[in-house]
Amino acid sequence: MYPASAILRPCFVPAALALAAALVAAPASAASERGLGRGFDLEYGLRLAGLPIGRATLRGGLGEGRYRLDLDARLTGLAGWVAGIGGNGTSHGAAAGRRVIPSSYAVNIPEGRHPISLKVDLSGGNVVEAMLSPPLQPRPDRIPVLDTHKRGVVDPVGALLMLQPGRGPVLDPEACNRTLPIFDGAGRFDVRLTYASTQSIRIPGYEGPALVCAARYVPIAGHRERSAVQFMRENRDMEAWLVPVAGARALVPARITVGTRIGRLVIEARRIGGPSGTITAAAEPEDEVRGEPAASPDPGRMR
């Protein structure tokens, strides 16, 4: 299992691996970082086959062409006892056009039988250095990760924030139609999103429409061709429900569902907070995100 899948793959890539994907730890204060005034936070509950298995918190800040995200989670009950996993992940960098351009991504899983520490430094969306402890053991059947696989990428945490530039509706169905080229520190895969429908959603802090995006997992490098990977590649039971960030042209997941071999994994927001404590469907963004640096091609437009 890849370390960063503990942070994101439960969101888009199911499997029992998704259990390990719920990490967590101490509260973050990303929204209070200077210059990131448009803060938001979401509290999630995790269920597998209808049973509660954990909780997670996503806190973020967005402004002045920059972003920061902190994802915390913890498995609870029997799942926590069996997996013994707790940790956190962070991502920060530039916000430009349709994408975030991470400059740093880190994961820390200090608990459990297999502690993991990961740090990835990037420049213009290109990986400069990836430090994983302990390192992956070499396997003859592992698809090698090449330098080309580390260009124009986004990390798993940063991929949770989807920018929607322009002056039209933030909840435009076109916001779903994008490919997220993700490098998680050990492997490279795409998450291909396409618009499925618009549904009403009601959560403490938000009531209004949500874009429902169908998701597909496309492994590219760093994985081993096993039955679990094949299952994920062929999986059609994956969705992400996106809602707006108050005062900004950005979307975040309010609900993620992933079919697994042992039941459906559901990650669902139990509360959504914005700069004034709530996010409302009528909230208008202040302006579009600006200041795109000269860098690699926009991952949101790839493929």
Buried (B, 14 or more C-beta within 10 A) or exposed (E): BBBBBBBBBBBBBBBBBBBBBBBBBEEBEBBEBEEBBBBBBBBBBBBBEEEBBBBBBBBBBBBBBBBBBBBBBBBBEEBBEEBBBBBBBBBBBBBBBBBBBBBBBBBBBEBBEEEBBBBBBBBBBBBEEBEBEEEBEEEEEBBEBEEEBBBBBBBBBBBBBBBBBBEEBBBBBEBBBBBBBBBBBBBBBBBBBEBBEBEEBEBEBBBBBBBBBBBBBBBBBBBEEEEBBEBBBEBEEBBBBBBBBBBBBBBBBBBBBBBBEEEBBBBBBEBBBBBEEBBBBEBEBEEBBEEBEEBBEBBBEBE
